[in-house]
């Protein structure tokens, strides 16, 4: 077999013209693959495998569309025999040799026995683990208050963090992304040390993500990216840089600005799953608005897992490359992306030429150190957490101090007391006390006159004071207004979902509040009954009786003198009678004055009892549900603070 024939990459193969000496072992490899994985040390020795070769070769034309790394891993022994090792490796990596398609399925199955012995990723650091737990608690507490769309990104971050943790921690997945013509595929090939990703003037050139792994055990990570076996490559075993890039999984993405929507969709999907990104820009489109507004600016928080590469600097004369690089740094700073300069964490910005190799070694060294640290997966998850927390900030962070203070609670109690008529009830109790005092301490003649009036005009009773409007049955409108005002006070400053939850809780509690307050008013009236009689009332009654007796004695004495039964002397009986007449009203007035204080206290006590009853009813039905919602908000806010790592939240809830 000639070297020229080995290196030729035909687009199709005519049945019957394939080289039988190569199709025979290839056919045997495909035949033995289903029972068990092929072993490198088992050479094809069975001649009967040769006859099926023509039929396999006849079915081979569609196979070249499935690139594979199989030739680059198994073909060395065959090529070494004919002296064409170098061209075989270079051409085999892009899987365009149709004379070896029978090995296409071997690489897909080959990593499986190796993967079984690769340890999965260990737990995240304590800080990140605590933040993930806090986000999980936050999502659980918020499901009844927030819709699924609001929590979708947080749920995705939790799922992806758990999925990444179960996979290999020895590997770092780095994507190479860029716009059309930026040279990302050329850079991908330069880092891999061989031609893997297709390059050319046709746009778009890269139609699907292609991965190159420098170490075994990355199958799970590539499965997570959704890359089939035909899109997975391995670098040359003779690559002098292979040792430095151990653990690196490099992914070449389709163009971010591709005219094909499916290409952009695949790029966006993979970008959300990789551990780090190398953004490749060129001197012409490094300031492209699509790149900055759609990708770099939203991902500014991922600066620690970001590389920005200015490619094609060989096209810039003199110090133009430095000027473009400085302008690129300025744009990144405007995007909010921190730059990792002077030992500070942030994005790494380099300039190079993938075509000439200038600066590629520096980038390879940076990637080598980055991969060996093995901290990219954790930093990527942490950055995703920061982004999710920033997106959730409007629904968890209040505009200021929120909640109900004592002033608001007292105002609500005052409104309920006014609605139930507590003040009117107190005034009525005070009037009743004073009225009873007047009846008990009044002159007998006044009580006799009232009795006579009741007899003379049937059905007429002592005039009762007309109750003010506050003593009427509780008005529903007043209660609803009191509830609405206290709910608005409690919801002031809260994020919209929690403010709505507070108002809904207040409205639910207020549904039966007017009826409950009515029952309280009726019960308070019934329990009040007859006002108690103070200890001095009997003495006042006795004095009033004495005054009446003095009047009677003075009157009889005066009558006796007038009729001549007694000795004349009108002055003394007249004075005695006058003392009784004046003393009775005077005693009644004194009792009224003495009854004001106890009557006022009695009315205040009645008002206090009704006020406390109304306050208790309002607290149980309205304030407690509001407090429960505020407590739930306080819990989710504390969890949100934990998700943020205790940064950037200063609002409070009372």
C-alpha positions in Angstrom: 0.0 0.0 0.0 1.4 3.3 -1.0 1.5 6.3 1.3 -0.3 8.4 -1.2 -3.2 5.9 -1.2 -3.3 5.9 2.6 -3.5 9.7 2.9 -6.1 10.1 0.1 -9.5 11.0 1.7 -12.1 10.0 -1.0 -15.6 11.4 -0.7 -17.1 8.0 -1.7 -16.0 4.4 -2.3 -17.0 2.3 -5.2 -18.0 -1.2 -4.1 -15.5 -3.8 -4.9 -12.6 -1.4 -5.1 -11.7 -1.2 -1.5 -8.4 -2.7 -0.5 -9.2 -6.2 0.8 -6.1 -6.4 3.0 -7.5 -3.5 5.1 -11.2 -4.2 4.9 -10.7 -7.8 6.2 -9.5 -6.8 9.7 -11.9 -3.9 9.8 -14.7 -6.3 9.0 -13.6 -8.6 11.7 -13.5 -5.8 14.3 -17.1 -4.9 13.6 -18.2 -8.5 13.7 -16.7 -9.1 17.1 -17.8 -5.9 18.7 -21.3 -6.8 19.8 -20.3 -9.8 22.0 -17.5 -8.1 23.9 -15.2 -5.0 23.6 -12.3 -5.6 21.3 -8.9 -5.9 22.8 -5.9 -4.2 21.1 -3.8 -7.3 21.6 -6.2 -9.5 19.6 -5.0 -9.3 16.0 -7.4 -10.5 13.3 -6.3 -14.0 12.4 -9.4 -15.7 11.1 -9.5 -15.8 7.3 -13.3 -16.4 7.0 -13.9 -12.8 8.0 -12.7 -11.8 4.4 -15.8 -12.9 2.4 -18.2 -10.4 4.0 -15.8 -7.5 3.1 -17.3 -6.7 -0.3 -20.8 -6.5 1.1 -19.6 -4.2 3.9 -17.7 -2.1 1.5 -20.8 -1.7 -0.7 -22.6 -0.2 2.3 -19.9 2.1 3.2 -20.6 5.4 1.3 -22.7 7.0 4.1 -20.2 6.1 6.8 -17.7 8.9 6.0 -20.2 11.4 7.4 -19.6 10.0 10.8 -16.1 11.1 11.9 -14.4 8.9 14.5 -11.1 8.8 16.4 -10.9 5.0 15.9 -8.2 5.2 13.1 -6.1 7.4 15.3 -6.2 4.9 18.2 -5.9 1.6 16.4 -4.3 2.3 13.0 -0.7 2.9 14.2 0.5 -0.7 13.9 -0.9 -1.0 10.4 0.6 2.3 9.2 3.9 1.6 10.9 4.3 -1.4 8.6 4.1 0.6 5.5 6.0 3.7 6.7 3.1 6.1 6.5 2.5 6.7 10.2 2.5 10.5 10.2 0.0 11.1 7.4 -2.2 8.3 8.7 -2.6 10.0 12.1 -3.1 13.4 10.6 -5.8 12.2 8.3 -7.3 9.6 10.6 -8.2 12.1 13.3 -10.9 13.7 11.1 -12.1 10.3 10.0 -12.3 10.9 6.3 -10.6 7.7 5.2 -13.4 5.5 3.8 -11.1 2.5 3.7 -11.4 2.2 7.5 -15.0 2.8 8.3 -15.5 -0.6 9.8 -13.9 0.7 13.0 -16.5 3.4 13.4 -18.3 1.8 16.3 -15.2 0.7 18.3 -14.5 4.1 20.0 -18.1 4.4 21.2 -18.0 1.2 23.1 -14.3 1.2 24.0 -14.5 3.8 26.9 -17.2 1.9 28.7 -15.0 -0.6 30.6 -12.5 2.2 31.3 -15.3 4.5 32.6 -16.4 1.9 35.2 -13.1 2.5 37.0 -13.1 6.3 36.9 -14.2 7.9 40.2 -17.1 10.3 40.0 -16.8 13.9 41.2 -16.6 14.5 45.0 -18.8 16.8 47.0 -18.5 20.6 46.5 -16.8 22.8 49.0 -18.6 23.6 52.2 -19.5 27.1 51.2 -20.9 26.1 47.8 -22.7 23.1 49.3 -24.3 25.4 51.9 -25.4 27.8 49.2 -26.9 25.0 47.1 -28.8 23.7 50.1 -30.1 27.2 50.8 -31.3 27.5 47.2 -33.1 24.1 47.5 -34.8 25.3 50.7 -35.6 28.6 49.1 -37.3 26.9 46.1 -39.3 24.6 48.4 -40.5 27.5 50.5 -41.5 29.6 47.5 -43.4 27.1 45.4 -46.7 28.2 46.8 -46.0 31.9 46.3 -44.0 32.1 43.1 -44.9 30.6 39.7 -42.8 27.9 38.0 -41.4 30.3 35.4 -39.8 32.5 38.1 -38.2 29.5 39.8 -37.2 27.7 36.5 -33.6 29.0 36.4 -33.0 28.2 40.1 -34.3 24.7 39.5 -32.0 24.3 36.4 -29.0 25.4 38.4 -29.8 22.8 41.1 -30.2 20.1 38.6 -27.1 21.0 36.7 -25.0 21.3 39.8 -26.2 17.8 41.0 -25.5 16.4 37.5 -22.0 17.9 37.3 -21.2 16.6 40.8 -21.9 13.1 39.8 -19.5 13.2 36.9 -15.7 13.2 36.8 -13.9 15.8 38.9 -10.6 15.0 37.1 -11.8 16.7 33.9 -12.5 20.3 33.0 -14.8 20.9 30.0 -13.8 24.1 28.1 -15.8 25.4 25.2 -14.3 27.5 22.4 -17.0 30.0 21.2 -16.9 32.8 18.8 -18.6 34.5 15.8 -18.3 33.5 12.2 -14.7 33.9 10.8 -13.1 34.5 14.2 -10.9 31.5 13.8 -12.1 29.4 16.7 -11.8 26.1 14.8 -8.3 27.0 13.8 -7.5 27.7 17.4 -9.1 24.4 18.4 -6.9 22.5 16.0 -3.8 24.4 17.1 -4.5 23.5 20.8 -5.2 19.9 19.8 -2.0 19.7 17.8 -3.7 18.3 14.7 -6.5 18.9 12.3 -9.8 17.9 14.0 -12.3 20.7 13.4 -13.1 21.6 9.8 -11.9 25.1 8.8 -12.4 27.0 5.6 -13.9 30.1 3.9 -17.4 28.6 3.7 -19.6 30.0 6.5 -20.7 28.5 8.7 -18.0 25.9 8.8 -18.7 24.2 12.2 -22.2 22.7 12.1 -22.1 20.7 15.4 -20.0 20.8 18.6 -16.8 18.7 18.3 -15.0 17.6 21.4 -11.4 16.6 22.0 -10.4 14.8 25.3 -6.8 14.5 26.5 -7.7 11.8 29.1 -9.9 8.8 29.4 -13.0 8.9 31.6 -14.8 11.9 30.1 -17.6 9.9 28.4 -20.1 10.9 31.0 -19.3 14.6 30.6 -19.6 14.3 26.8 -22.9 12.4 27.2 -24.2 15.3 29.3 -23.3 17.7 26.5 -25.2 15.4 24.1 -22.2 14.7 21.8 -22.4 11.4 20.0 -19.4 9.2 19.6 -18.8 10.4 16.0 -18.1 13.9 17.4 -15.5 12.8 20.0 -11.8 13.0 19.2 -8.5 12.3 20.9 -5.3 14.2 20.2 -2.2 12.5 18.7 -0.4 10.2 21.1 2.8 11.8 19.9 1.6 15.3 20.9 4.3 16.8 23.1 1.7 18.9 24.9 -0.6 16.0 25.8 0.9 15.7 29.3 0.3 19.3 30.1 -3.3 19.2 29.0 -4.3 16.1 31.0 -7.9 16.4 32.2 -8.9 18.9 29.5 -12.0 18.3 27.4 -12.0 21.0 24.6 -15.3 21.6 22.7 -15.5 23.5 19.5 -18.9 25.2 19.2 -20.8 26.3 16.1 -20.8 30.0 15.3 -22.7 32.1 17.7 -24.0 34.3 14.9 -24.6 31.5 12.5 -27.4 32.0 10.0 -28.6 28.5 10.9 -30.8 28.7 13.9 -30.0 25.1 14.9 -26.3 26.0 15.1 -27.0 28.9 17.6 -29.3 26.7 19.6 -26.7 24.0 20.0 -24.0 26.5 20.9 -26.3 28.1 23.6 -27.2 24.6 25.0 -23.5 23.6 25.4 -22.5 27.0 26.8 -24.9 26.4 29.7 -23.2 23.1 30.6 -19.5 23.5 30.2 -17.1 24.4 33.0 -15.3 27.3 31.2 -15.5 29.2 28.0 -12.8 30.6 25.6 -14.3 33.5 23.7 -12.5 34.0 20.4 -12.8 37.4 18.7 -11.0 38.9 15.7 -9.8 42.4 15.1 -12.9 43.2 12.9 -15.7 42.0 15.1 -14.3 42.1 18.6 -16.9 44.8 19.5 -19.8 43.0 17.9 -23.0 43.9 19.7 -24.4 40.4 19.5 -21.4 39.0 21.3 -21.4 41.6 24.1 -25.1 42.1 24.7 -26.2 38.5 24.3 -23.3 36.6 25.8 -20.5 38.6 27.5 -22.7 41.0 29.4 -25.1 38.4 30.8 -22.2 36.1 31.7 -20.1 38.9 33.3 -20.4 37.1 36.7 -18.6 34.1 35.2 -15.4 36.0 34.7 -13.3 33.5 36.7 -14.1 30.7 34.2 -13.8 33.0 31.1 -10.9 33.4 28.6 -11.2 36.1 26.0 -8.8 35.5 23.1 -8.0 38.2 20.5 -7.2 36.0 17.4 -5.6 36.9 14.1 -3.2 39.5 15.6 -0.8 38.7 12.7 -3.1 40.8 10.5 -2.5 43.9 12.6 0.6 46.1 11.8 2.9 47.5 14.5 1.3 48.2 17.9 -2.2 48.0 16.5 -2.6 44.7 18.3 -2.0 46.3 21.7 -4.5 49.1 20.9 -7.2 46.6 19.9 -6.4 44.6 23.0 -6.8 47.6 25.2 -10.1 48.5 23.6 -11.3 45.0 24.1 -10.4 45.2 27.8 -12.4 48.5 27.9 -15.4 46.9 26.4 -15.2 44.0 28.8 -15.1 46.4 31.7 -18.2 48.2 30.4 -19.9 44.7 30.2 -19.2 44.4 33.9 -16.7 41.6 33.5 -13.9 41.7 36.0 -10.4 41.2 34.4 -8.0 38.9 36.1 -5.0 41.2 36.3 -2.5 41.8 39.0 -3.3 38.6 40.7 -7.0 39.4 41.1 -9.7 36.9 40.1 -11.4 37.5 36.8 -11.4 36.9 33.1 -8.1 36.1 31.3 -7.5 38.2 28.1 -4.8 37.2 25.7 -3.9 37.9 22.1 -2.6 35.3 19.6 -2.6 34.1 16.1 -3.9 30.5 15.7 -2.8 30.4 12.1 0.9 31.3 12.7 1.0 29.8 16.3 1.9 33.1 17.9 0.7 33.2 21.5 -0.9 29.7 21.2 1.7 28.3 23.6 0.9 30.9 26.2 -2.8 30.1 26.0 -2.0 26.4 26.3 0.0 27.0 29.4 -2.9 29.1 30.9 -5.3 26.3 30.1 -2.9 23.7 31.6 -2.7 25.6 34.9 -6.4 26.2 34.9 -7.3 22.5 34.3 -4.8 21.3 36.9 -6.4 23.4 39.6 -9.6 21.4 39.1 -11.7 24.2 40.5 -13.5 25.3 37.3 -16.6 23.1 37.9 -17.2 24.5 41.3 -16.5 28.1 40.2 -18.9 27.7 37.3 -21.7 26.4 39.6 -21.0 29.3 42.0 -21.3 31.8 39.1 -24.5 30.2 38.0 -25.8 30.5 41.6 -24.9 34.2 41.6 -26.7 34.7 38.3 -29.8 32.9 39.6 -29.8 34.8 42.8 -29.5 38.1 40.9 -32.4 37.1 38.8 -34.5 36.3 41.9 -33.5 39.4 43.8 -36.7 41.4 42.8 -38.9 38.7 44.3 -37.0 38.3 47.6 -35.5 41.6 48.5 -37.7 44.3 50.0 -37.4 48.0 49.2 -36.9 48.9 52.8 -38.0 47.8 56.3 -41.3 46.0 56.1 -43.9 44.6 58.4 -46.2 45.9 61.1 -45.0 48.0 64.0 -46.8 48.8 67.2 -48.3 51.9 65.7 -49.9 50.0 62.9 -51.3 47.4 65.2 -52.7 50.0 67.5 -54.3 51.8 64.6 -55.9 48.6 63.5 -57.2 47.9 67.0 -58.6 51.5 67.1 -60.5 51.0 63.9 -62.0 47.7 65.0 -62.9 49.2 68.4 -64.7 52.1 66.6 -66.4 49.6 64.2 -67.7 47.5 67.1 -68.7 50.6 69.1 -66.4 50.2 72.1 -66.4 53.9 72.9 -70.2 54.1 72.6 -70.5 51.1 74.8 -68.3 52.7 77.4 -70.3 55.9 77.4 -73.5 53.9 77.7 -72.2 52.1 80.7 -71.1 55.3 82.3 -74.6 56.9 81.8 -76.2 53.8 83.2 -74.0 54.0 86.3 -74.9 57.7 86.9 -78.5 57.0 86.2 -78.6 54.3 88.7 -76.8 56.5 91.2 -79.4 59.2 90.6 -82.3 56.8 91.1 -80.8 55.4 94.3 -79.8 58.7 95.8 -82.7 60.9 94.5 -85.4 62.3 96.6 -88.5 60.2 97.2 -90.7 62.9 95.7 -88.8 62.7 92.4 -89.1 58.9 92.3 -92.8 59.2 93.2 -93.3 61.7 90.3 -91.6 59.3 87.9 -93.9 56.5 89.1 -96.9 58.7 88.6 -95.8 59.7 85.1 -95.5 56.1 84.3 -99.0 55.4 85.5 -100.6 58.5 84.0 -99.1 57.8 80.5 -99.2 54.0 80.0 -96.1 52.7 78.1 -94.1 55.8 78.9 -90.8 55.0 80.6 -87.9 57.1 81.7 -86.4 58.8 78.8 -83.4 56.8 77.5 -80.6 58.4 75.7 -80.6 57.7 71.9 -77.6 55.5 71.1 -75.1 57.1 68.8 -74.5 55.6 65.4 -71.4 53.8 66.7 -73.6 51.6 68.9 -75.4 50.1 65.9 -74.5 46.7 64.5 -70.9 46.7 63.1 -70.7 48.1 59.6 -69.1 45.7 57.2 -67.6 48.6 55.3 -65.7 49.9 58.3 -64.3 46.5 59.0 -63.2 46.0 55.4 -61.6 49.4 55.4 -59.7 48.6 58.6 -58.5 45.3 57.1 -57.5 46.9 53.9 -55.5 49.6 55.6 -53.6 47.2 57.8 -52.9 44.8 54.9 -51.5 47.7 52.8 -49.4 48.8 55.8 -48.0 45.3 56.2 -47.3 44.8 52.4 -45.6 48.2 51.9 -42.1 47.6 50.6 -42.5 43.8 50.1 -41.8 42.2 46.8 -44.9 41.8 44.7 -45.5 38.1 45.3 -45.2 38.4 49.1 -47.2 41.6 49.2 -50.0 39.8 47.3 -49.8 36.9 49.7 -50.1 39.3 52.7 -53.2 40.9 51.2 -54.8 37.6 50.4 -54.2 36.3 53.9 -55.8 39.5 55.4 -58.9 39.2 53.1 -59.4 35.6 53.9 -59.3 36.4 57.6 -61.7 39.3 57.3 -64.5 37.2 55.7 -66.2 36.4 59.0 -64.9 39.3 61.0 -67.9 41.6 61.0 -70.2 38.8 62.2 -67.7 37.9 64.9 -67.5 41.6 66.1 -71.3 41.8 66.2 -71.5 38.8 68.4 -68.9 40.3 70.7 -70.9 43.5 71.0 -74.1 41.6 71.9 -72.2 39.4 74.4 -70.6 42.4 76.0 -74.0 44.0 76.5 -75.4 40.9 78.0 -72.5 40.4 80.3 -72.6 43.9 81.5 -76.0 43.6 83.1 -76.9 45.8 86.0 -74.1 48.1 87.2 -72.7 47.4 90.6 -73.8 49.5 93.6 -70.9 51.1 95.5 -70.6 50.8 99.3 -71.5 54.4 100.0 -74.9 54.1 98.3 -76.7 52.7 101.4 -75.4 55.6 103.5 -76.6 58.1 100.8 -80.0 56.4 100.8 -80.1 56.6 104.6 -79.2 60.3 104.5 -81.8 60.9 101.9 -84.4 59.1 103.9 -83.4 61.3 107.0 -83.9 64.4 104.9 -87.3 63.2 103.9 -88.2 62.4 107.5 -87.0 65.9 108.5 -89.3 67.4 105.9 -92.2 65.3 107.1 -91.5 66.2 110.8 -91.2 69.9 110.0 -94.3 69.9 108.0 -96.4 68.1 110.6 -95.0 70.4 113.3 -96.0 73.4 111.2 -99.5 72.0 110.6 -99.9 71.3 114.3 -99.1 74.9 115.1 -101.4 76.2 112.5 -104.4 74.2 113.7 -103.6 75.1 117.3 -102.6 71.7 118.6 -99.1 72.9 119.3 -97.8 76.1 120.8 -97.3 78.8 118.2 -93.8 79.3 116.9 -93.5 79.0 113.1 -89.8 79.7 112.9 -88.5 76.5 114.2 -90.8 74.1 112.3 -90.3 76.1 109.1 -86.5 75.8 109.5 -86.7 72.1 110.1 -89.0 71.6 107.0 -86.7 73.9 104.9 -83.7 71.8 106.0 -85.4 68.7 104.8 -86.5 70.3 101.5 -83.0 71.7 100.8 -81.1 68.7 102.2 -82.7 66.1 99.9 -81.7 67.7 96.6 -78.3 68.6 98.1 -77.8 64.9 99.0 -78.9 63.9 95.5 -76.5 66.4 93.9 -73.6 65.3 96.1 -74.3 61.6 95.1 -74.3 62.6 91.5 -70.9 64.3 91.9 -69.5 61.4 93.8 -70.8 59.0 91.1 -69.0 60.7 88.2 -65.6 59.2 88.9 -66.8 55.6 89.5 -69.2 55.9 86.6 -66.4 57.0 84.3 -64.2 54.2 85.4 -67.0 51.8 85.0 -67.6 53.0 81.4 -63.8 52.9 80.6 -63.7 49.3 81.9 -66.6 48.4 79.7 -64.9 50.0 76.7 -61.6 48.3 77.5 -63.2 44.9 77.7 -65.0 45.3 74.3 -61.9 46.8 72.8 -59.7 43.9 73.9 -62.3 41.4 72.7 -62.4 43.2 69.3 -58.6 43.3 69.2 -58.3 39.6 70.0 -60.8 38.8 67.3 -58.9 41.0 64.8 -55.6 39.6 65.8 -56.7 35.9 65.4 -58.4 36.5 62.1 -56.2 39.1 60.4 -53.0 40.0 62.2 -51.9 36.4 62.9 -52.3 35.4 59.2 -50.4 38.5 58.2 -47.7 37.7 60.7 -47.5 34.2 59.3 -46.9 35.5 55.8 -44.3 37.9 57.0 -42.6 35.1 58.9 -42.5 33.0 55.8 -41.0 35.9 53.9 -38.4 36.4 56.6 -37.5 32.7 56.2 -37.2 32.8 52.5 -35.2 36.1 52.7 -32.8 34.4 55.1 -32.4 31.6 52.7 -31.9 34.0 49.9 -29.1 35.7 51.9 -27.5 32.3 52.4 -27.7 31.7 48.6 -26.0 35.0 48.0 -23.4 34.1 50.6 -24.6 36.8 52.9 -23.9 39.6 50.4 -26.0 42.5 49.3 -29.2 42.2 51.3 -29.9 44.8 53.9 -33.7 44.9 54.2 -35.6 43.9 57.3 -38.9 42.7 58.5 -40.6 43.7 61.8 
